[in-house]
Amino acid sequence: MKNIAYPRRKVIEVLRTLNEIVVSLDHIGSASYDMSKHEQLAALEEFISGHRIFHKTAKARQILSSAFSTRAGADGMDELEREMQNVRYWTAPKTKQKRRTKQMHRTRR
């Protein structure tokens, strides 16, 4: 296994982002005991948008990805693409997708 190294300040930047997310989600989880489902979702939405979580996590991914080769191998994938093949990504529940598809077909007619 090949080792990789990062500048200390970059590792701290990534760790600050991860810490912000983990601690904030813990705080939201603790506070949600007295919240309705709607209030819980609103708190999560406010945290994600208000704290620019998409931007910060994309930046953290960019920092960590920078040490890996982007050269395609014999399989046509670079090293990280190959390593990320089995990551479980969120997808919309099938029942909601079917309803949306049916609604789209109805509105097109």
PyMOL commands that set and color helices and strands:
alter all, ss='L'
color gray80, all
select helices_A, chain A and resi 8-34+37-50+53-65+79-83+94-108
alter helices_A, ss='H'
color red, helices_A
deselect
rebuild
show_as cartoon
